[in-house]
Amino acid sequence: MKKISYTIDVEKDLHSESHTGITSGLKRFEEICNKNKVKPILFVTGKIFEKNAAFFKQLHKKKWEISCHGYSHKRFDDMSFKEKEDELKKCVSIWKKHLGSAPKGFRAPQHSIDTETLDLLEKYHFEYDSSYTPLNFLQLLFFPKRFTHWARTSFSPLNAYQIRPQLKEKPASALFMPFVSLTIRVLPRSLLRFYVWLLKLFYKEPIFYAHSWDFIELPKSRIDRTFPHTKFIKKLNYIMSLENENP
């Protein structure tokens, strides 16, 4: 049976400078992971890791993978080559200091991967990137000015492949609607179950992603007011439980 890989981008809260998604949201996520025996992947910014090192070390000991989401959460395709390299070097240093090894994976903030960043990931011995989102038409809606970037990544391979001699690409999953928190919030359970079934037809290992702030109340977010995080958490638990029913 194909298994879903659950991934979370860990960063400051949406529409604010707070970090409730880390202090409270991730603990809610941890509860449903424990309940369903899921070992997820966290893509954490270097700044967040430094401030919460003990917490992430604890999760690492539980066999959660702690990977990299850049240092400052800036878009990589807006940086100079030196800025990109400085960000990655900082992260590698932080991971080695607290976990004893460099991060395995990388996901660029807002999926802002480019050729230079891929070259640097290989240089600093990352095992894989997970920034591509093929067939994600929602991304074009959110970032219409990034059409060229969207077009370059949207028709790339759906499943993991070798993007550099020493670097794999593990694209996040989508079937026009990306396999993300928004899709889970919007779809009713009956359609959600069908959507996951379709994903498993096209993907060897469907990759879901959300953000740490998806697990908390966001008063300034119209999406959270319309499709509350509490219902999202229940639906995510439902998807995880379906996998336990069909091991």
Secondary structure as UniProt FT lines:
FT   STRAND          5..10
FT   TURN            14..15
FT   HELIX           21..25
FT   HELIX           26..36
FT   STRAND          41..44
FT   HELIX           46..51
FT   HELIX           53..61
FT   TURN            62..63
FT   STRAND          65..68
FT   HELIX           76..78
FT   HELIX           81..99
FT   STRAND          105..106
FT   HELIX           109..111
FT   HELIX           115..123
FT   TURN            124..125
FT   STRAND          128..129
FT   TURN            134..135
FT   HELIX           137..142
FT   HELIX           144..146
FT   HELIX           147..154
FT   STRAND          161..164
FT   TURN            165..166
FT   STRAND          167..169
FT   HELIX           181..186
FT   HELIX           189..202
FT   STRAND          207..211
FT   HELIX           212..215
FT   TURN            219..220
FT   HELIX           222..226
FT   HELIX           229..245
//
